[in-house]
Amino acid sequence: MRLDFLNGEIYAAQNISGKQEIRGLLGPAAFIDMPRWSGFLTFLAIAAFLSFGFHNLVVTLLLAGGPVIRLYRRYQATQHRKALGNYMADALSTAPA
């Protein structure tokens, strides 16, 4: 049996005799947290959009800062999960000799 670990946690198991498929136990989401989107951030985004309609650039930038940063962090987490998923798939596709 082959067990694959990441940060001390088993994320996949494989019978190396070749009679069973690889069993993924954990995915990238178990290792990389996704920042949450809250109702308050939605409120800030709507307020920023409305203040932009009044041509008040400074208030718009202040209100939009939190939602923009959170959206960027969510984008980064998605990209990191994708990269880790590719790494896990590559590690599992290389069978031991």
C-alpha positions in Angstrom: 0.0 0.0 0.0 1.2 3.5 -0.8 0.1 6.4 1.4 0.7 10.0 0.2 1.1 12.6 2.9 1.0 16.4 2.8 1.9 18.4 5.9 1.6 15.2 8.0 -1.9 14.3 6.7 -2.7 11.4 4.4 -4.4 12.7 1.3 -4.4 9.6 -0.9 -4.1 5.8 -0.6 -3.2 3.4 -3.4 -2.9 -0.4 -3.6 0.5 -0.8 -5.4 -0.5 -4.3 -6.6 -2.5 -2.5 -9.3 -5.8 -4.1 -8.5 -7.5 -1.1 -7.0 -7.7 2.5 -8.0 -6.2 5.5 -6.2 -8.4 6.7 -3.4 -8.2 10.4 -2.8 -8.9 11.1 0.9 -8.4 14.8 1.0 -8.4 17.5 -1.7 -6.7 20.9 -2.0 -9.6 22.5 -0.1 -8.5 20.6 3.1 -5.2 22.4 3.1 -5.9 25.9 1.7 -8.7 27.9 3.3 -11.1 30.0 1.2 -11.7 33.5 2.7 -15.4 34.0 3.4 -17.6 36.6 1.8 -19.9 38.3 4.3 -23.0 40.4 4.1 -21.1 43.4 5.4 -18.7 43.1 2.5 -21.7 43.0 0.2 -23.0 46.2 1.9 -19.6 47.9 1.4 -19.5 46.9 -2.3 -23.0 48.3 -2.9 -22.2 51.5 -1.0 -19.0 51.9 -3.0 -21.0 51.5 -6.2 -23.6 54.1 -5.1 -20.9 56.5 -4.0 -19.2 56.1 -7.4 -22.5 57.3 -9.0 -22.2 60.5 -7.0 -18.6 61.0 -8.4 -17.0 60.9 -4.9 -13.8 59.0 -5.7 -12.2 59.1 -2.3 -15.3 57.6 -0.5 -15.6 55.0 -3.3 -12.0 53.9 -2.8 -12.4 53.8 1.0 -15.6 51.7 0.8 -14.3 49.4 -2.0 -11.0 48.6 -0.3 -12.3 45.7 1.9 -14.3 43.9 -0.8 -11.5 44.3 -3.3 -8.9 42.9 -1.0 -11.2 40.0 0.0 -11.9 39.2 -3.7 -8.2 39.2 -4.4 -7.5 36.8 -1.5 -10.3 34.5 -2.8 -8.7 34.6 -6.3 -5.3 33.7 -4.8 -6.7 30.9 -2.8 -8.4 29.5 -5.9 -5.1 29.7 -7.8 -3.2 28.0 -4.9 -5.8 25.2 -4.7 -5.6 24.7 -8.4 -1.8 24.4 -8.3 -1.9 22.1 -5.3 -4.5 19.9 -7.1 -2.2 19.7 -10.1 0.7 18.7 -7.8 -1.4 16.0 -6.1 -2.5 14.6 -9.4 1.1 14.5 -10.6 2.2 12.8 -7.4 -0.5 10.2 -7.7 0.1 9.6 -11.4 3.7 8.5 -10.8 3.4 5.0 -9.5 6.2 3.5 -7.4 8.5 1.0 -9.1 
